[in-house]
Amino acid sequence: MLPIFLSALVGLTSAPLATAATEKPLFYILEEDGKTPVSAGDGHARNAFGGSKDTPEQRSLRDKELASKFYNKDGSGLVTPGSSSARTQAITPAECIPMDTGEPNFKHRDRFTSCRTMTFGIGYPDEKALEFDVTVAYTAAADGSQSVRAEFYVYDGRVIGDPPADWYDTQVGIQVLCSAINSTSCSGPGALIKPMNQWIAQEYLFTHVVSTSGTTTARDGKALYEVGHAFYDPISGTWPVLDRTDLFRCDTATYLGLPAGCVFTARTFSLNVQFARDRYPDVVDHIRDAQYNPAATKPGHFTLIPGNPKNGTPLTRLYPGYDKAFYDRNHAKAVQTCIEFWGTGYTEGGTKDCDEYPFRSTYQGAAYSDNGGSVGYSARPLAKGQNRSAGSDLGIFYKDQRLLDGDGFFVNSI
């Protein structure tokens, strides 16, 4: 259990007596390793706070490129079928610190949380400086408020070398910042300001909340934002260094059956059907065969059936309310395959369904193969109870992971 002292317990540390004014120390940020520098103003690619913005279309494309990456070093990328706890569990800095998902900048336990750890200092790293570590735990609200809570933990203050005495009195603010990518707005509170001698003297835990507002005409009311934090210089009234930023999206989609909400988008998660083998083993085997041995499935002439996190090709959700014709063609194509290989009696008196993978509710379903090429599908008669239990879990996954039409996901079958 990490020892954390609330910011109300503010105390002064002893500092050498100031003699003569020295040069103004530089503000800097180092990555979690305490060595790699983060450039001043280095936000997510070109979208540093206050800098020129991509168009919504450009940012959306970059957002999808980032989301197609699957990191799963600690297993947190796998979602248990039927699980519905992700939307209600905030994350704390104490949980963030040991987490290692393999992601290079922010770490995501799920689509609703994000973690970032770095070192802040003034002076010159490895020479003379005052430093402390900061872990920020971000949690998207699940109550319809379309806000993000940032819990800051400041710890491990230290002195490097022999900094000038007056550096200890340097005022430093820590502040969460939010920026809207399209025609909305996003705002947060002012900076929490203390002299460096206080920041390095003890541990602090405090919370900032950023709120979004405005309207968008995008489908599902989708709006893109970036959130991060900065170290503020109250003397100059500027942010000498801005840390990296993470992407989040808010929406007002009604077909989820949930209030409006937000998710972090820079990581794609996987429905781990292997965890449900005890309830629908034949469905899991079908998905495994399709992903790893498509030639052994029917119709059997495809070299790639997508959705496997190991090949990096995600599935994307198809909401039938937006394209009912394509949704129906997926199923019709699969049924046609079941009839072709197992005959019109493939249901065996209504005890079996024509199971299809990729799922009917994805844009990579059976009808996708009508475009030609080597990417395709598999269909197989399976026990009706197993098929429908798996379908129910998929619906829960869509809802609880806040997956909208066009959102990507993987399916883990081994």
C-alpha positions in Angstrom: 0.0 0.0 0.0 1.5 3.3 -1.1 1.8 5.9 1.7 -0.1 9.0 0.5 -0.5 12.2 2.5 -3.3 14.6 1.6 -2.4 18.0 0.4 -3.9 19.5 3.6 -0.8 18.4 5.4 1.3 21.1 3.8 4.7 21.6 5.4 7.9 23.4 4.6 11.2 21.7 4.0 14.5 23.1 5.2 16.4 24.9 2.4 19.7 26.6 2.3 19.5 30.3 3.0 19.4 32.4 -0.2 22.5 34.5 -0.8 22.5 36.1 -4.2 20.1 35.7 -7.1 21.1 33.0 -9.5 20.0 32.0 -13.0 16.3 31.1 -13.5 16.1 27.3 -13.5 14.7 25.5 -16.5 11.5 23.5 -16.2 11.7 20.0 -17.6 9.8 16.6 -17.8 11.3 13.2 -18.0 9.5 10.0 -19.0 8.7 7.3 -16.4 12.3 6.0 -16.7 13.6 9.3 -15.2 16.0 9.7 -18.1 14.2 10.3 -21.4 13.2 14.0 -21.9 9.8 15.0 -23.0 10.2 18.1 -25.3 8.6 21.3 -24.1 5.1 21.5 -25.5 5.2 18.0 -26.7 1.6 17.0 -26.9 0.1 14.1 -29.0 1.8 14.6 -32.4 0.9 18.1 -33.7 -1.8 18.7 -31.3 0.1 20.3 -28.4 -2.1 22.5 -26.2 -2.4 26.0 -27.8 -0.9 24.7 -31.1 -2.5 24.4 -34.5 -5.1 21.6 -34.6 -5.7 18.9 -37.1 -9.1 18.9 -38.8 -11.7 16.6 -37.1 -11.3 14.3 -40.1 -7.5 14.1 -39.8 -7.7 13.6 -36.0 -10.3 10.9 -36.4 -8.0 9.1 -38.8 -5.1 9.3 -36.5 -7.3 8.2 -33.6 -8.3 5.1 -35.5 -4.6 4.3 -36.3 -3.7 4.5 -32.7 -6.7 2.5 -31.6 -5.7 -0.4 -33.9 -2.7 -1.2 -31.7 -3.2 -4.0 -29.2 -1.1 -3.8 -26.0 -1.5 -6.7 -23.6 1.7 -7.1 -21.6 -0.2 -7.5 -18.3 -3.4 -9.1 -19.5 -5.5 -6.0 -19.0 -6.4 -5.9 -22.6 -8.6 -8.9 -22.3 -12.3 -8.5 -21.4 -14.2 -11.4 -19.8 -17.4 -12.2 -21.6 -20.4 -11.2 -19.5 -18.4 -8.8 -17.4 -20.1 -5.5 -16.7 -17.8 -3.8 -14.2 -15.5 -1.6 -16.4 -17.8 1.4 -16.4 -18.1 1.8 -12.7 -14.5 1.4 -11.4 -12.4 4.5 -11.1 -8.6 4.0 -11.2 -6.2 5.4 -8.6 -2.6 6.4 -8.8 -1.7 3.5 -6.5 -3.1 1.1 -9.2 -1.5 3.0 -12.0 2.1 2.9 -10.7 2.7 -0.9 -11.0 0.7 -1.3 -14.2 2.6 -2.3 -17.3 0.5 -2.8 -20.3 3.4 -2.3 -22.8 2.1 1.0 -24.0 4.8 3.7 -24.6 3.1 6.7 -23.1 -0.3 6.3 -21.4 -1.4 3.0 -19.9 -5.0 2.0 -20.1 -6.6 -0.6 -17.8 -9.8 -0.4 -19.8 -11.6 2.1 -22.2 -12.6 4.3 -19.3 -9.2 4.8 -17.5 -5.8 6.1 -18.4 -2.5 6.4 -16.4 0.6 8.5 -16.9 3.8 8.7 -14.7 6.7 11.1 -15.3 9.3 13.1 -13.5 9.2 16.9 -13.2 12.1 19.0 -12.3 13.7 22.4 -12.3 17.3 23.0 -13.2 19.5 20.5 -15.1 18.9 16.7 -14.9 21.9 14.7 -13.5 23.7 17.9 -12.6 21.8 20.1 -10.2 18.1 20.0 -9.9 15.0 19.7 -7.7 12.8 16.8 -8.8 9.6 14.9 -8.0 7.6 12.1 -9.6 3.9 12.5 -10.7 1.4 9.8 -11.4 -1.9 10.9 -12.9 -4.9 8.6 -12.9 -7.7 9.6 -15.3 -11.2 8.2 -15.2 -14.0 9.0 -17.5 -17.3 9.7 -15.8 -20.1 7.1 -16.2 -23.0 9.3 -15.0 -23.8 11.2 -18.2 -21.7 14.3 -17.2 -19.2 13.8 -20.0 -16.3 14.7 -17.7 -12.9 13.2 -16.9 -11.5 13.1 -13.4 -7.7 13.4 -13.0 -6.2 12.3 -9.6 -2.7 13.5 -9.1 -0.1 11.8 -6.9 3.1 13.8 -6.3 5.8 11.8 -4.5 9.5 11.0 -4.2 10.8 14.6 -4.0 14.6 14.8 -4.2 17.6 17.1 -4.6 20.2 16.4 -7.2 23.7 18.0 -6.8 23.8 21.4 -5.1 21.1 23.6 -6.6 21.2 27.4 -5.8 19.3 28.3 -2.6 16.7 30.4 -4.3 15.6 27.6 -6.6 13.8 26.1 -3.5 11.4 29.1 -3.5 10.5 28.7 -7.2 6.7 28.6 -7.6 5.4 25.7 -9.6 1.8 24.9 -10.5 0.4 21.6 -11.6 -2.7 21.7 -13.7 -4.9 19.4 -15.9 -5.6 20.8 -19.3 -8.2 19.7 -21.9 -8.6 20.7 -25.5 -11.5 20.0 -27.9 -10.6 18.7 -31.4 -13.9 19.6 -33.0 -16.7 22.2 -32.5 -17.1 21.7 -28.7 -15.2 23.0 -25.7 -13.4 21.5 -22.7 -12.2 23.2 -19.5 -10.7 22.4 -16.1 -9.7 24.2 -12.9 -6.7 26.4 -12.3 -3.3 25.2 -11.3 -2.4 24.1 -7.7 0.7 26.2 -7.0 3.4 25.6 -4.4 7.1 26.5 -4.0 9.4 23.7 -4.9 10.6 23.3 -1.3 7.0 22.2 -0.5 6.5 20.0 -3.5 9.7 18.0 -2.7 9.1 17.8 1.1 6.2 15.4 1.2 3.6 13.5 -0.8 0.4 15.2 -2.2 -2.8 13.7 -3.5 -5.3 16.1 -5.2 -8.0 15.9 -7.9 -9.0 18.0 -10.9 -12.0 17.5 -13.1 -12.3 18.6 -16.7 -15.8 19.1 -18.2 -16.8 19.1 -21.9 -19.6 21.2 -23.3 -21.0 22.2 -26.7 -22.8 20.3 -29.5 -21.7 18.3 -32.5 -23.6 17.1 -35.5 -21.5 14.0 -35.9 -23.2 10.6 -35.8 -23.9 9.5 -32.2 -23.0 13.0 -31.0 -19.3 12.0 -31.0 -16.7 14.6 -30.0 -13.0 14.2 -29.7 -10.8 15.7 -27.0 -7.3 15.4 -25.6 -6.4 15.6 -22.0 -3.0 16.0 -20.2 -1.3 18.1 -17.7 1.1 21.0 -17.5 3.6 22.6 -15.1 2.7 26.2 -14.7 5.1 29.2 -14.0 3.0 31.8 -12.1 5.7 34.4 -12.6 5.6 34.4 -16.3 2.0 33.2 -16.5 3.0 30.4 -18.9 3.3 26.7 -19.1 7.0 26.2 -19.8 6.5 22.4 -20.3 3.4 20.5 -21.4 3.3 16.8 -20.9 2.0 14.4 -23.6 -1.8 14.2 -24.1 -4.2 11.3 -24.3 -7.2 11.1 -26.6 -10.8 10.6 -25.3 -14.1 10.7 -27.0 -17.6 11.6 -25.7 -20.9 10.6 -27.3 -24.6 10.7 -26.8 -25.5 7.5 -28.6 -28.9 6.2 -27.4 -28.8 2.7 -28.7 -26.3 1.7 -26.0 -29.0 2.0 -23.4 -26.6 4.2 -21.3 -26.4 7.9 -20.4 -24.0 10.0 -22.4 -20.4 9.2 -21.6 -16.7 9.1 -22.6 -14.0 6.6 -23.4 -10.2 6.7 -24.0 -9.6 5.7 -27.6 -5.9 5.0 -28.1 -6.1 1.3 -27.4 -8.2 -1.6 -28.7 -9.5 -4.2 -26.3 -10.3 -7.9 -26.9 -13.3 -10.0 -25.9 -11.6 -13.1 -24.5 -14.1 -15.8 -25.4 -11.6 -18.4 -24.1 -12.8 -17.4 -20.6 -16.3 -18.6 -21.6 -15.3 -22.0 -22.9 -17.3 -23.7 -20.1 -20.5 -22.1 -21.5 -20.1 -22.3 -25.2 -17.1 -24.5 -26.2 -18.2 -25.1 -29.7 -18.5 -21.3 -30.4 -15.0 -20.8 -29.0 -13.6 -23.7 -31.2 -15.3 -22.2 -34.2 -13.7 -18.8 -33.7 -10.3 -20.4 -33.0 -10.5 -22.4 -36.2 -11.5 -19.4 -38.2 -8.7 -17.2 -36.8 -5.9 -19.7 -36.9 -6.8 -22.3 -39.6 -9.3 -20.7 -42.0 -8.7 -23.4 -44.6 -10.3 -25.9 -42.3 -13.6 -23.9 -42.1 -16.4 -23.4 -44.6 -16.5 -22.2 -47.3 -12.7 -22.6 -46.7 -11.2 -20.6 -49.5 -10.1 -17.6 -47.5 -6.6 -17.0 -46.2 -7.5 -14.4 -43.6 -10.5 -14.2 -41.3 -10.0 -11.1 -39.1 -10.4 -10.2 -35.5 -7.4 -12.1 -34.1 -5.2 -9.7 -31.9 -2.1 -11.5 -33.1 -2.5 -10.4 -36.7 -3.5 -6.8 -35.7 -6.7 -6.7 -37.9 -9.6 -5.7 -35.7 -13.3 -6.1 -36.2 -15.5 -3.1 -36.3 -19.0 -2.9 -34.8 -22.0 -2.6 -37.2 -25.1 -1.2 -35.6 -28.1 -2.5 -37.6 -30.0 0.7 -37.1 -27.5 2.4 -39.4 -27.1 -0.3 -42.1 -29.8 -3.0 -41.7 -29.3 -4.2 -45.3 -25.7 -5.0 -44.7 -26.5 -6.6 -41.3 -29.1 -8.9 -43.0 -26.8 -9.7 -45.9 -24.2 -10.9 -43.4 -26.6 -13.5 -42.0 -28.0 -14.5 -45.3 -24.6 -15.2 -46.7 -23.7 -17.3 -43.6 -27.0 -19.3 -43.9 -26.3 -19.9 -47.6 -23.0 -21.5 -46.6 -24.6 -23.7 -43.9 -27.1 -24.9 -46.4 -24.4 -25.5 -49.1 -22.3 -27.7 -46.8 -24.8 -29.2 -44.4 -28.0 -29.1 -46.3 -31.4 -27.5 -45.6 -31.7 -29.6 -42.5 -28.6 -28.1 -40.8 -30.8 -26.9 -37.9 -31.5 -30.6 -36.9 -35.0 -29.9 -36.0 -34.4 -26.4 -34.7 -31.7 -27.4 -32.2 -28.9 -25.7 -34.1 -28.2 -22.2 -35.4 -25.9 -21.2 -38.3 -23.1 -19.7 -36.3 -21.0 -17.1 -38.2 -17.7 -15.5 -37.6 -16.9 -12.6 -37.9 -20.1 -11.7 -36.2 -23.2 -10.6 -38.0 -22.9 -7.3 -36.1 -19.6 -6.4 -37.7 -18.6 -4.7 -40.9 -16.3 -7.7 -41.5 -19.2 -10.2 -41.5 -19.9 -12.7 -44.2 -21.2 -10.2 -46.7 -17.8 -8.4 -46.7 -16.4 -11.2 -48.8 -18.6 -10.0 -51.7 -16.0 -7.4 -52.2 -13.6 -10.1 -53.4 -10.1 -10.8 -52.1 -8.7 -13.2 -49.6 -10.4 -11.8 -46.4 -13.5 -13.8 -45.5 -15.7 -15.6 -43.0 -16.7 -19.0 -41.6 -20.1 -20.5 -41.0 -21.0 -23.6 -39.0 -24.1 -25.2 -37.5 -23.8 -25.1 -33.7 -26.0 -25.8 -30.7 -28.6 -23.0 -30.5 -28.1 -22.5 -26.7 -24.4 -22.0 -27.1 -24.8 -19.7 -30.1 -27.3 -17.4 -28.3 -25.3 -17.4 -25.1 -22.3 -16.1 -27.0 -24.5 -13.5 -28.8 -25.7 -12.2 -25.4 -22.2 -11.8 -24.2 -21.2 -9.9 -27.3 -24.1 -7.5 -26.7 -22.9 -7.0 -23.1 -19.4 -6.4 -24.4 -20.7 -3.7 -26.9 -22.7 -1.9 -24.2 -20.2 -2.1 -21.3 -17.2 -1.2 -23.4 -19.2 1.7 -25.0 -18.5 0.4 -28.5 -20.3 2.5 -31.1 -20.9 1.8 -34.8 -17.5 1.6 -36.4 -15.5 1.1 -33.2 -12.8 -1.6 -33.4 -12.3 -4.6 -31.1 -10.5 -8.0 -31.2 -11.6 -11.5 -30.2 -9.2 -13.7 -28.3 -9.9 -17.5 -28.7 -6.7 -19.2 -27.3 
